[in-house]
Amino acid sequence: MKLSNLQGLHAVVTGGGSGIGAAVAGSLLEAGASVTLMGRDLQRLQAQVEAQSPLGAVDCCSVDVGDEASVQAAFAAQAKVDILVNNAGQAETAPLAKTSLALWQRMLNVNLTGSFLCSREVLPGMSERGFGRIINVASTAGLTGYAYVAAYCAAKHGVVGMSRALAQEVAKKGITVNAVCPGYTETDIVERAVATIVAKTGRSAEQARAELAASNPQGRLVQPQEVADAVLWLARPDSAAINGQAISICGGELC
């Protein structure tokens, strides 16, 4: 197998309907992998399948990553999974004193429990075949704290911790587990953050975007393709020595 060739490997990308997930899917397809996109919005997934089908073999499957039965059914339909990219995520803001239990549980369920459930489903097959790549899309919020997103930070810290623990469990089985931790990235989540800032502060959308970009020493938002490039590197067979890492993709915000 050529080191940069993923031919013959099958990847599942959760949250694959847009943003980072869609960019990751495109990169994996271009490298020769077949890809299954998973997410809750089937219409959005199908649009991505249509857009990316010229790149290779791609299909989609509707799943709620926070629901055990839904995850089990979705992965039971997959013949094998060599590469799992846990990208499905959601961010909501609130001061901790005004964070409801429902919001707290929602953040943990989508961002952390979803990664756990999906990883658990693919591990037996990866172990049997002696090869696997699990790549969890966390966030710089998994490495530091941000005001008004305590639940999101807690969930993403959990993703990083789970990645490090699981990496130790499977280190001798040909499987690697890593996390990528993007800073503010040009995605729907950031667009919603901009809208929240505008609504709560009266700033313009341009000012809100500039405020978010200012956290990056490069003075810009990270692009989804930059995250996808890091995921592709970790997915490669010749990246076997990279295990248990949380890689910041943030222009130097965290050093």
VOVO-633909 format. One record per atom (N, C-alpha, C): residue number from 1; residue in one letter; chain; atom name; x, y, z. Coordinates in steps of 0.1 Angstrom, whole numbers. Each point is the difference from the previous one (the first is absolute). Example, Ala and Ser with C-alpha at 12.3 -4.5 7.8 and 13.67 -1.06 7.14 Angstrom:
2
  num  residuo  cadena  atomo      X      Y      Z
    1        A       A      N    132    -57     78
    1        A       A     CA     -9     12      0
    1        A       A      C      9     12      0
    2        S       A      N     -4     11     -7
    2        S       A     CA      9     11      0
    2        S       A      C     -8     11      8
This chain:
255
  num  residuo  cadena  atomo      X      Y      Z
    1        M       A      N      8    -12      0
    1        M       A     CA     -8     12      0
    1        M       A      C      9     12      0
    2        K       A      N     -2      9    -10
    2        K       A     CA      7     13      0
    2        K       A      C     -4      8     13
    3        L       A      N     10      7      5
    3        L       A     CA     -2      7     12
    3        L       A      C    -11     10      0
    4        S       A      N     -2      6    -12
    4        S       A     CA    -10     11     -1
    4        S       A      C    -13     -5     -7
    5        N       A      N     -1    -13     -1
    5        N       A     CA    -11     -6     -7
    5        N       A      C     -9     -7     10
    6        L       A      N    -13      4      0
    6        L       A     CA    -10     -6      8
    6        L       A      C     -9    -10     -7
    7        Q       A      N      5     -4    -12
    7        Q       A     CA     -8     -9     -8
    7        Q       A      C     -4    -12      7
    8        G       A      N    -12     -4      0
    8        G       A     CA     -5    -13      6
    8        G       A      C     -4      2     15
    9        L       A      N      2     13      5
    9        L       A     CA     -5      3     13
    9        L       A      C    -13      7      0
   10        H       A      N     -8     -3     11
   10        H       A     CA    -13      6      1
   10        H       A      C      0      9     12
   11        A       A      N     -5     12     -2
   11        A       A     CA     -1     10     10
   11        A       A      C    -14      4      3
   12        V       A      N     -3      3     13
   12        V       A     CA    -13      6      4
   12        V       A      C      3     13      6
   13        V       A      N     -7     10     -5
   13        V       A     CA      1     14      5
   13        V       A      C    -13      4      6
   14        T       A      N     -1      2     13
   14        T       A     CA    -12      5      6
   14        T       A      C     -1     16     -1
   15        G       A      N    -12      5      0
   15        G       A     CA     -1     14     -3
   15        G       A      C      5      4    -14
   16        G       A      N     -2     -9     -9
   16        G       A     CA      6      2    -13
   16        G       A      C     -8      8    -10
   17        G       A      N    -10      7      4
   17        G       A     CA     -9      7     -9
   17        G       A      C      5     14     -4
   18        S       A      N     10      5      8
   18        S       A     CA      5     14     -4
   18        S       A      C     13      2      8
   19        G       A      N      6     12     -3
   19        G       A     CA     12      4      8
   19        G       A      C     11     -9      0
   20        I       A      N      6     -3     12
   20        I       A     CA     11     -8      2
   20        I       A      C     -2    -14     -5
   21        G       A      N    -12     -6      3
   21        G       A     CA     -3    -13     -4
   21        G       A      C      0     -2    -15
   22        A       A      N     -6     10     -7
   22        A       A     CA      0     -1    -15
   22        A       A      C     14      1     -5
   23        A       A      N      8      9      5
   23        A       A     CA     14      1     -4
   23        A       A      C      8    -12      2
   24        V       A      N     -2     -6     12
   24        V       A     CA      7    -13      3
   24        V       A      C     -4    -11    -10
   25        A       A      N    -13     -1     -3
   25        A       A     CA     -5    -10     -9
   25        A       A      C      7      2    -14
   26        G       A      N      0     12     -4
   26        G       A     CA      7      3    -13
   26        G       A      C     14     -4     -1
   27        S       A      N      8      3     11
   27        S       A     CA     14     -4      0
   27        S       A      C      2    -15      1
   28        L       A      N     -8     -7      7
   28        L       A     CA      1    -15      1
   28        L       A      C     -4     -6    -13
   29        L       A      N    -10      5     -7
   29        L       A     CA     -3     -5    -13
   29        L       A      C     11      2    -10
   30        E       A      N      6     12      0
   30        E       A     CA     10      3     -9
   30        E       A      C     13     -9      2
   31        A       A      N      1     -5     12
   31        A       A     CA     11     -9      4
   31        A       A      C     -3    -14     -3
   32        G       A      N    -12     -3     -5
   32        G       A     CA     -4    -14     -4
   32        G       A      C     -9     -7      9
   33        A       A      N     -3      5     11
   33        A       A     CA     -9     -7      9
   33        A       A      C    -15      1     -5
   34        S       A      N     -8    -10      4
   34        S       A     CA    -14      1     -2
   34        S       A      C     -5      7     13
   35        V       A      N    -11      7      0
   35        V       A     CA     -4      8     11
   35        V       A      C    -15     -1      2
   36        T       A      N     -4     -2     13
   36        T       A     CA    -14      1      3
   36        T       A      C     -2     12      9
   37        L       A      N     -9      9     -4
   37        L       A     CA     -3     12      8
   37        L       A      C    -12     -3      9
   38        M       A      N      2      4     13
   38        M       A     CA    -11     -2     10
   38        M       A      C     -4     13      6
   39        G       A      N    -12      1      4
   39        G       A     CA     -5     12      6
   39        G       A      C    -15     -1      2
   40        R       A      N     -6     10      6
   40        R       A     CA    -15      0      2
   40        R       A      C     -8      5    -12
   41        D       A      N      6      9     -8
   41        D       A     CA     -7      7    -10
   41        D       A      C      3     -8    -13
   42        L       A      N     -9     -9     -4
   42        L       A     CA      2     -9    -11
   42        L       A      C      0      8    -13
   43        Q       A      N     -8     11     -1
   43        Q       A     CA      0      8    -12
   43        Q       A      C     13      6     -3
   44        R       A      N      6      6     11
   44        R       A     CA     13      6     -1
   44        R       A      C     11    -10     -4
   45        L       A      N     -1    -12      6
   45        L       A     CA      9    -11     -3
   45        L       A      C     -1     -4    -15
   46        Q       A      N    -12     -1     -5
   46        Q       A     CA     -2     -4    -13
   46        Q       A      C      5     10    -10
   47        A       A      N     -1     13      3
   47        A       A     CA      6     10     -8
   47        A       A      C     15     -1     -1
   48        Q       A      N      6     -3     11
   48        Q       A     CA     15     -2      0
   48        Q       A      C      4    -12     -8
   49        V       A      N     -8    -11      1
   49        V       A     CA      3    -12     -8
   49        V       A      C      0      4    -15
   50        E       A      N    -10      7     -4
   50        E       A     CA     -1      4    -14
   50        E       A      C     12      9     -4
   51        A       A      N      4      9      9
   51        A       A     CA     10      9     -3
   51        A       A      C     14     -7     -1
   52        Q       A      N      2    -10      9
   52        Q       A     CA     13     -6      1
   52        Q       A      C      1    -13     -7
   53        S       A      N    -10     -5     -6
   53        S       A     CA      1    -13     -7
   53        S       A      C     10      0    -12
   54        P       A      N      3     11     -7
   54        P       A     CA     10      0    -10
   54        P       A      C     14     -3      6
   55        L       A      N      2      1     13
   55        L       A     CA     13     -2      6
   55        L       A      C      2    -15      3
   56        G       A      N    -11     -8      2
   56        G       A     CA      1    -14      3
   56        G       A      C    -12     -6      6
   57        A       A      N      1    -11      6
   57        A       A     CA    -12     -8      5
   57        A       A      C     -4      6     13
   58        V       A      N    -12      7      1
   58        V       A     CA     -5      6     12
   58        V       A      C    -15     -2      1
   59        D       A      N     -4     -4     12
   59        D       A     CA    -14     -1      3
   59        D       A      C     -3      7     13
   60        C       A      N    -13     -2      5
   60        C       A     CA     -3      7     13
   60        C       A      C    -10     -8      8
   61        C       A      N     -1      3     12
   61        C       A     CA     -9     -7      9
   61        C       A      C     -4      9     11
   62        S       A      N    -13      1      3
   62        S       A     CA     -5      8     10
   62        S       A      C      2     -6     14
   63        V       A      N      5      8     10
   63        V       A     CA      3     -5     13
   63        V       A      C      0     11     10
   64        D       A      N     -5     -3     12
   64        D       A     CA      1      9     11
   64        D       A      C     11     -5      9
   65        V       A      N     12      6      0
   65        V       A     CA     12     -6      6
   65        V       A      C     -2     -1     15
   66        G       A      N     -9      8      6
   66        G       A     CA     -2     -1     14
   66        G       A      C    -10    -11      5
   67        D       A      N     -5     -7    -10
   67        D       A     CA    -10    -11      3
   67        D       A      C      6    -13     -3
   68        E       A      N      1     -8     11
   68        E       A     CA      7    -13     -1
   68        E       A      C     -6     -9    -11
   69        A       A      N    -13     -1      0
   69        A       A     CA     -6     -9    -10
   69        A       A      C      2      5    -14
   70        S       A      N     -1     13     -2
   70        S       A     CA      2      6    -13
   70        S       A      C     14     -3     -5
   71        V       A      N     10      2      8
   71        V       A     CA     14     -3     -3
   71        V       A      C      2    -14     -3
   72        Q       A      N     -5     -9      8
   72        Q       A     CA      2    -15     -3
   72        Q       A      C     -6     -4    -13
   73        A       A      N    -12      5     -3
   73        A       A     CA     -6     -3    -13
   73        A       A      C      8      5    -12
   74        A       A      N      5     12      1
   74        A       A     CA      7      6    -11
   74        A       A      C     13     -7     -2
   75        F       A      N      7     -4     10
   75        F       A     CA     13     -7     -2
   75        F       A      C     -1    -14     -3
   76        A       A      N    -12     -6      4
   76        A       A     CA     -2    -14     -4
   76        A       A      C     -2     -1    -15
   77        A       A      N     -3     10     -7
   77        A       A     CA     -2      0    -14
   77        A       A      C     13      2     -8
   78        Q       A      N     11      3      7
   78        Q       A     CA     13      2     -6
   78        Q       A      C      8    -13      0
   79        A       A      N      4     -5    -12
   79        A       A     CA      8    -12     -1
   79        A       A      C     13      1      9
   80        K       A      N      7     11     -1
   80        K       A     CA     11      2      8
   80        K       A      C      3     15      1
   81        V       A      N      7      4     10
   81        V       A     CA      4     14      2
   81        V       A      C     14      0      4
   82        D       A      N      9      5     -9
   82        D       A     CA     14      1      2
   82        D       A      C      4     14      7
   83        I       A      N     -8     10     -4
   83        I       A     CA      3     14      5
   83        I       A      C    -13      6      5
   84        L       A      N      0      4     12
   84        L       A     CA    -11      7      6
   84        L       A      C      4     14      4
   85        V       A      N     -8      9     -5
   85        V       A     CA      2     14      3
   85        V       A      C    -12      5      7
   86        N       A      N      1      2     14
   86        N       A     CA    -11      4      8
   86        N       A      C      0     16      0
   87        N       A      N     -8      5    -10
   87        N       A     CA      0     14     -2
   87        N       A      C    -13      7      5
   88        A       A      N    -11     -8      2
   88        A       A     CA    -13      6      3
   88        A       A      C      1      7     13
   89        G       A      N     -5     13      0
   89        G       A     CA      1      8     12
   89        G       A      C     -9     11      0
   90        Q       A      N     -2      6     12
   90        Q       A     CA     -9     12      1
   90        Q       A      C      5      9     11
   91        A       A      N     -2     13     -1
   91        A       A     CA      4      9     10
   91        A       A      C    -11      9      3
   92        E       A      N     -3      2     13
   92        E       A     CA    -10     10      5
   92        E       A      C      7      8     11
   93        T       A      N     -4     13      1
   93        T       A     CA      6      9     10
   93        T       A      C    -10      3     11
   94        A       A      N      6      2     12
   94        A       A     CA     -8      5     12
   94        A       A      C      9      1     11
   95        P       A      N     -1     10      9
   95        P       A     CA      7      1     12
   95        P       A      C     -3    -13      8
   96        L       A      N     10     -5      8
   96        L       A     CA     -2    -12      7
   96        L       A      C    -13      1      9
   97        A       A      N     -2     11      7
   97        A       A     CA    -11      2      9
   97        A       A      C    -14     -1     -8
   98        K       A      N      1      2    -13
   98        K       A     CA    -12     -1     -8
   98        K       A      C      0    -12     -9
   99        T       A      N      9     -9      2
   99        T       A     CA      0    -12     -8
   99        T       A      C     -9    -11      6
  100        S       A      N    -10     -3     -8
  100        S       A     CA    -10    -10      5
  100        S       A      C      6    -14     -1
  101        L       A      N     -5     -9      8
  101        L       A     CA      4    -14     -1
  101        L       A      C     -2     -6    -14
  102        A       A      N    -10      4     -6
  102        A       A     CA     -3     -5    -14
  102        A       A      C     11      5     -9
  103        L       A      N      4     13      0
  103        L       A     CA     11      4     -8
  103        L       A      C     13     -7      3
  104        W       A      N      3     -2     13
  104        W       A     CA     12     -7      4
  104        W       A      C      0    -14     -6
  105        Q       A      N    -11     -7      2
  105        Q       A     CA      0    -14     -5
  105        Q       A      C      0     -1    -15
  106        R       A      N     -6     10     -7
  106        R       A     CA      0      1    -14
  106        R       A      C     15      1     -6
  107        M       A      N      8      9      7
  107        M       A     CA     13      2     -4
  107        M       A      C      9    -13      2
  108        L       A      N     -2     -6     11
  108        L       A     CA      7    -13      3
  108        L       A      C     -4    -11    -10
  109        N       A      N    -13     -1     -2
  109        N       A     CA     -6    -10     -9
  109        N       A      C      5      0    -14
  110        V       A      N     -1     12     -6
  110        V       A     CA      5      1    -14
  110        V       A      C     15      0     -1
  111        N       A      N      7      7      8
  111        N       A     CA     14      2     -2
  111        N       A      C      9    -11      6
  112        L       A      N     -5     -6     11
  112        L       A     CA      9    -10      7
  112        L       A      C     -6    -14     -2
  113        T       A      N    -13     -2      4
  113        T       A     CA     -6    -13      0
  113        T       A      C      0     -5    -14
  114        G       A      N     -3      9    -10
  114        G       A     CA      0     -5    -14
  114        G       A      C     13     -6     -4
  115        S       A      N     11      7      4
  115        S       A     CA     14     -5     -4
  115        S       A      C      2    -14      7
  116        F       A      N     -4     -1     12
  116        F       A     CA      1    -13      7
  116        F       A      C     -8    -11     -7
  117        L       A      N    -12      3     -2
  117        L       A     CA     -9    -11     -6
  117        L       A      C      5     -4    -14
  118        C       A      N      4      9     -8
  118        C       A     CA      5     -3    -14
  118        C       A      C     13     -8      1
  119        S       A      N      9      5      9
  119        S       A     CA     13     -7      2
  119        S       A      C     -2    -14      4
  120        R       A      N     -9     -2     10
  120        R       A     CA     -2    -14      5
  120        R       A      C     -5     -9    -11
  121        E       A      N     -8      5     -9
  121        E       A     CA     -5     -9    -11
  121        E       A      C     11     -5     -9
  122        V       A      N     10      8     -3
  122        V       A     CA     10     -3    -10
  122        V       A      C     12     -8      6
  123        L       A      N      2      1     12
  123        L       A     CA     12     -6      6
  123        L       A      C      1    -15     -2
  124        P       A      N    -10     -8      2
  124        P       A     CA      2    -15     -2
  124        P       A      C      5     -3    -14
  125        G       A      N     -6      6    -10
  125        G       A     CA      4     -3    -14
  125        G       A      C     14      5     -3
  126        M       A      N      4     12      5
  126        M       A     CA     14      5     -1
  126        M       A      C     10     -9      6
  127        S       A      N     -4     -5     12
  127        S       A     CA      9     -9      8
  127        S       A      C      2    -13     -7
  128        E       A      N    -11     -5     -6
  128        E       A     CA      1    -13     -7
  128        E       A      C      9      1    -13
  129        R       A      N     -1     11     -7
  129        R       A     CA      8      2    -12
  129        R       A      C     14      5      3
  130        G       A      N      2      5     12
  130        G       A     CA     14      5      3
  130        G       A      C      3     14     -6
  131        F       A      N    -11      7     -3
  131        F       A     CA      3     14     -5
  131        F       A      C    -13      8      3
  132        G       A      N      3     13      4
  132        G       A     CA    -11      9      1
  132        G       A      C      5     14      4
  133        R       A      N     -8     10     -4
  133        R       A     CA      3     14      3
  133        R       A      C    -13      6      6
  134        I       A      N      1      5     12
  134        I       A     CA    -11      7      6
  134        I       A      C      5     15      2
  135        I       A      N     -7      9     -6
  135        I       A     CA      4     14      1
  135        I       A      C    -12      8      5
  136        N       A      N      2      6     11
  136        N       A     CA    -11      7      7
  136        N       A      C      2     15     -2
  137        V       A      N    -10      7     -6
  137        V       A     CA      1     14     -2
  137        V       A      C     -5      7     13
  138        A       A      N     10      4      8
  138        A       A     CA     -3      7     12
  138        A       A      C      0     15     -2
  139        S       A      N      8      8      6
  139        S       A     CA      0     14     -1
  139        S       A      C     11      6      9
  140        T       A      N      4     12     -2
  140        T       A     CA      9      6     10
  140        T       A      C     -8      1     13
  141        A       A      N    -13     -1      0
  141        A       A     CA     -8      0     12
  141        A       A      C      2    -13      8
  142        G       A      N      7     -9     -6
  142        G       A     CA      4    -13      7
  142        G       A      C     13      1      6
  143        L       A      N      7     12     -2
  143        L       A     CA     13      2      6
  143        L       A      C      1     12      9
  144        T       A      N    -10      9     -1
  144        T       A     CA      0     12      8
  144        T       A      C    -14      3      3
  145        G       A      N     -2     11      7
  145        G       A     CA    -14      4      4
  145        G       A      C     -4     13     -7
  146        Y       A      N    -13      1     -3
  146        Y       A     CA     -6     12     -6
  146        Y       A      C    -12      3      8
  147        A       A      N     -2     13      2
  147        A       A     CA    -12      5      8
  147        A       A      C    -13     -4     -8
  148        Y       A      N    -10     -3      8
  148        Y       A     CA    -14     -2     -5
  148        Y       A      C     -2    -13     -8
  149        V       A      N     10     -9      0
  149        V       A     CA     -2    -12     -7
  149        V       A      C      6    -12      9
  150        A       A      N     -4      1     13
  150        A       A     CA      6    -10      9
  150        A       A      C     -4    -14     -4
  151        A       A      N    -13     -2     -4
  151        A       A     CA     -4    -13     -3
  151        A       A      C      7     -6    -13
  152        Y       A      N      2      9    -10
  152        Y       A     CA      7     -4    -12
  152        Y       A      C     14     -3      4
  153        C       A      N      7      9      8
  153        C       A     CA     14     -3      4
  153        C       A      C      1    -13      7
  154        A       A      N     -9     -3      9
  154        A       A     CA      0    -12      8
  154        A       A      C     -1    -12    -10
  155        A       A      N     -9      1     -9
  155        A       A     CA     -1    -11    -10
  155        A       A      C     12     -2     -8
  156        K       A      N      6     10     -5
  156        K       A     CA     12     -1     -9
  156        K       A      C     12     -4      8
  157        H       A      N      1      5     13
  157        H       A     CA     11     -6      8
  157        H       A      C     -2    -15      2
  158        G       A      N    -12     -4      1
  158        G       A     CA     -3    -15      1
  158        G       A      C      4     -7    -12
  159        V       A      N     -2      6    -12
  159        V       A     CA      4     -7    -12
  159        V       A      C     15     -2     -1
  160        V       A      N      8     11      4
  160        V       A     CA     14     -1      1
  160        V       A      C      4    -11     10
  161        G       A      N     -6      0     12
  161        G       A     CA      4    -10      9
  161        G       A      C     -3    -14     -4
  162        M       A      N    -12     -2     -6
  162        M       A     CA     -3    -13     -5
  162        M       A      C      9     -5    -11
  163        S       A      N      4     10     -9
  163        S       A     CA     10     -4    -11
  163        S       A      C     13     -5      6
  164        R       A      N      5      7     10
  164        R       A     CA     13     -4      6
  164        R       A      C     -1    -13      7
  165        A       A      N    -11     -3      7
  165        A       A     CA     -2    -12      7
  165        A       A      C     -1    -12    -10
  166        L       A      N     -9      2    -10
  166        L       A     CA     -2    -11    -10
  166        L       A      C     13     -3     -8
  167        A       A      N      8     11     -2
  167        A       A     CA     12     -2     -8
  167        A       A      C      9    -10      8
  168        Q       A      N      0      1     13
  168        Q       A     CA      8    -10      8
  168        Q       A      C     -5    -14     -1
  169        E       A      N    -13     -1      0
  169        E       A     CA     -6    -14     -1
  169        E       A      C      3     -7    -12
  170        V       A      N      0      7    -12
  170        V       A     CA      1     -6    -13
  170        V       A      C     14      1     -6
  171        A       A      N     10      5      7
  171        A       A     CA     13      3     -6
  171        A       A      C      7    -12     -6
  172        K       A      N     -3    -12      5
  172        K       A     CA      7    -12     -6
  172        K       A      C     -9     -7    -10
  173        K       A      N    -11      6     -4
  173        K       A     CA    -10     -7     -9
  173        K       A      C      0      6    -14
  174        G       A      N     10      8     -3
  174        G       A     CA      0      6    -13
  174        G       A      C    -10     12     -2
  175        I       A      N     -6      4     11
  175        I       A     CA    -10     11      0
  175        I       A      C      6     12      7
  176        T       A      N     -2     12     -6
  176        T       A     CA      4     13      6
  176        T       A      C    -13      8      3
  177        V       A      N      1      8     11
  177        V       A     CA    -11      9      3
  177        V       A      C      6     13      3
  178        N       A      N     -5     10     -7
  178        N       A     CA      5     14      2
  178        N       A      C    -11     10     -1
  179        A       A      N      2     12      5
  179        A       A     CA     -9     10     -1
  179        A       A      C      6     12     -7
  180        V       A      N     -8      7     -8
  180        V       A     CA      4     13     -6
  180        V       A      C     -8     10      7
  181        C       A      N      6     12      3
  181        C       A     CA     -6     10      8
  181        C       A      C      0     13     -8
  182        P       A      N    -10      3     -8
  182        P       A     CA      0     12     -8
  182        P       A      C     -4     12      9
  183        G       A      N      6     12     -3
  183        G       A     CA     -5     12      6
  183        G       A      C    -13      4     -8
  184        Y       A      N     -4     13      1
  184        Y       A     CA    -11      5     -7
  184        Y       A      C      1     -3    -15
  185        T       A      N     -9     -8     -5
  185        T       A     CA      1     -4    -14
  185        T       A      C    -12      4     -8
  186        E       A      N      1      2    -13
  186        E       A     CA    -10      5     -9
  186        E       A      C    -11    -10     -2
  187        T       A      N     -9     -2     10
  187        T       A     CA    -10    -10     -1
  187        T       A      C    -13      6      5
  188        D       A      N    -11     -9      0
  188        D       A     CA    -13      5      4
  188        D       A      C      0      3     15
  189        I       A      N      9     -7      8
  189        I       A     CA      1      3     14
  189        I       A      C      4     15      2
  190        V       A      N     10      4     -7
  190        V       A     CA      5     14      1
  190        V       A      C    -10      9     -5
  191        E       A      N     -7     -3    -10
  191        E       A     CA    -11      9     -5
  191        E       A      C    -10      2     10
  192        R       A      N     -4    -10      8
  192        R       A     CA     -9      1     11
  192        R       A      C      6      8     11
  193        A       A      N     13     -1      2
  193        A       A     CA      6      8     11
  193        A       A      C      0     15     -4
  194        V       A      N      2      2    -13
  194        V       A     CA      0     14     -5
  194        V       A      C    -14      6      3
  195        A       A      N    -10     -8     -4
  195        A       A     CA    -14      5      2
  195        A       A      C     -3      2     14
  196        T       A      N      5     -8      9
  196        T       A     CA     -2      2     15
  196        T       A      C      6     13      4
  197        I       A      N     12      2     -4
  197        I       A     CA      8     13      4
  197        I       A      C     -8     12     -5
  198        V       A      N     -5     -1    -12
  198        V       A     CA     -7     12     -6
  198        V       A      C    -13      2      8
  199        A       A      N     -7    -11      4
  199        A       A     CA    -13      2      7
  199        A       A      C      2      5     14
  200        K       A      N     11     -4      6
  200        K       A     CA      2      4     14
  200        K       A      C      8     12      3
  201        T       A      N      8      5    -10
  201        T       A     CA      9     11      2
  201        T       A      C     -4     12    -10
  202        G       A      N     -7     -3    -10
  202        G       A     CA     -3     11    -10
  202        G       A      C     12      2    -10
  203        R       A      N     10     -7      1
  203        R       A     CA     11      1     -9
  203        R       A      C     -5     -5    -14
  204        S       A      N      7      5    -10
  204        S       A     CA     -3     -5    -14
  204        S       A      C      6    -14     -1
  205        A       A      N     -5     -7    -11
  205        A       A     CA      5    -13     -3
  205        A       A      C     15      0     -2
  206        E       A      N      5     11     -8
  206        E       A     CA     14      1     -3
  206        E       A      C      8      2     13
  207        Q       A      N     -5      8      9
  207        Q       A     CA      7      2     13
  207        Q       A      C      1    -13      8
  208        A       A      N    -11     -7      0
  208        A       A     CA     -1    -13      7
  208        A       A      C     10    -10     -5
  209        R       A      N      1     -1    -13
  209        R       A     CA      9     -9     -7
  209        R       A      C     14      4      3
  210        A       A      N      3     13      0
  210        A       A     CA     13      5      3
  210        A       A      C      4     -3     14
  211        E       A      N     -9      0      9
  211        E       A     CA      2     -3     15
  211        E       A      C      4    -14      1
  212        L       A      N     -6     -9     -7
  212        L       A     CA      3    -14      1
  212        L       A      C     14     -3     -7
  213        A       A      N      2      6    -11
  213        A       A     CA     13     -2     -7
  213        A       A      C     12      6      8
  214        A       A      N     -3      9      8
  214        A       A     CA     11      7      8
  214        A       A      C      6    -10     10
  215        S       A      N     -7    -11      3
  215        S       A     CA      6     -9     10
  215        S       A      C     12     -8     -7
  216        N       A      N     -1     -1    -13
  216        N       A     CA     11     -6     -8
  216        N       A      C     11     10     -3
  217        P       A      N     13     -3      4
  217        P       A     CA     10     10     -2
  217        P       A      C      2      3    -15
  218        Q       A      N     -5     -9     -9
  218        Q       A     CA      1      3    -14
  218        Q       A      C    -11     10     -4
  219        G       A      N    -10      3      9
  219        G       A     CA    -10     10     -3
  219        G       A      C    -11     -5    -10
  220        R       A      N     -3    -13      1
  220        R       A     CA     -9     -5    -10
  220        R       A      C     -7    -13      6
  221        L       A      N    -11     -4     -7
  221        L       A     CA     -6    -12      4
  221        L       A      C      7    -12     -7
  222        V       A      N      0    -11      7
  222        V       A     CA      6    -12     -6
  222        V       A      C    -10     -5    -11
  223        Q       A      N      5     -6    -11
  223        Q       A     CA     -9     -5    -10
  223        Q       A      C     -2    -15      1
  224        P       A      N    -12     -5     -3
  224        P       A     CA     -3    -14      2
  224        P       A      C     10     -9     -7
  225        Q       A      N      5      4    -12
  225        Q       A     CA     10     -8     -7
  225        Q       A      C     13     -2      8
  226        E       A      N      4     10      8
  226        E       A     CA     12     -1      8
  226        E       A      C     -2    -11     11
  227        V       A      N    -12     -1      5
  227        V       A     CA     -3    -11     10
  227        V       A      C      0    -13     -8
  228        A       A      N     -6     -1    -11
  228        A       A     CA      0    -12     -8
  228        A       A      C     13     -5     -4
  229        D       A      N     10      9     -3
  229        D       A     CA     13     -4     -3
  229        D       A      C      7     -7     12
  230        A       A      N     -3      5     12
  230        A       A     CA      6     -7     12
  230        A       A      C     -6    -13      2
  231        V       A      N    -13     -1     -2
  231        V       A     CA     -7    -13      1
  231        V       A      C      5    -10     -9
  232        L       A      N      2      4    -13
  232        L       A     CA      6     -9    -10
  232        L       A      C     13     -5      4
  233        W       A      N      9      9      5
  233        W       A     CA     13     -5      5
  233        W       A      C     -1    -10     10
  234        L       A      N     -9      2     10
  234        L       A     CA     -1    -10     11
  234        L       A      C     -6    -13     -5
  235        A       A      N     -8      0    -11
  235        A       A     CA     -7    -12     -5
  235        A       A      C     10     -9     -8
  236        R       A      N     11      6     -4
  236        R       A     CA      9     -8     -9
  236        R       A      C      6    -12      7
  237        P       A      N      3    -10     -7
  237        P       A     CA      7    -12      6
  237        P       A      C     13      4      6
  238        D       A      N      7      9     -7
  238        D       A     CA     14      3      5
  238        D       A      C      0     10     12
  239        S       A      N    -12      3      5
  239        S       A     CA     -1      9     12
  239        S       A      C     -1     -9     13
  240        A       A      N      4    -12     -1
  240        A       A     CA     -2    -10     11
  240        A       A      C      6      5     13
  241        A       A      N     11      8      0
  241        A       A     CA      6      4     13
  241        A       A      C     -7     12      6
  242        I       A      N     -9      6     -7
  242        I       A     CA     -8     11      6
  242        I       A      C    -12     -6      7
  243        N       A      N      0      0     14
  243        N       A     CA    -10     -6      7
  243        N       A      C     -2      7     13
  244        G       A      N    -13      2      4
  244        G       A     CA     -3      7     13
  244        G       A      C      3     14      0
  245        Q       A      N      0      7    -12
  245        Q       A     CA      4     14      0
  245        Q       A      C    -13      9     -2
  246        A       A      N      1     12      5
  246        A       A     CA    -10     10     -2
  246        A       A      C      7     12     -7
  247        I       A      N     -3      1    -13
  247        I       A     CA      8      9     -9
  247        I       A      C     -8     12     -2
  248        S       A      N      6     11      4
  248        S       A     CA     -7     13     -1
  248        S       A      C      1      5    -15
  249        I       A      N    -11      5     -5
  249        I       A     CA      0      6    -13
  249        I       A      C     -6     14      2
  250        C       A      N      9     10      4
  250        C       A     CA     -6     12      4
  250        C       A      C      9     12     -2
  251        G       A      N     10     -1     -9
  251        G       A     CA      8     11     -4
  251        G       A      C      9      5     11
  252        G       A      N      2     -8     11
  252        G       A     CA      9      4     11
  252        G       A      C     -8      5     12
  253        E       A      N    -13      0      0
  253        E       A     CA     -8      4     12
  253        E       A      C      5     -7     13
  254        L       A      N      2    -13     -2
  254        L       A     CA      5     -8     11
  254        L       A      C     14     -6     -4
  255        C       A      N     10      3      9
  255        C       A     CA     13     -5     -3
  255        C       A      C      6     -8     11
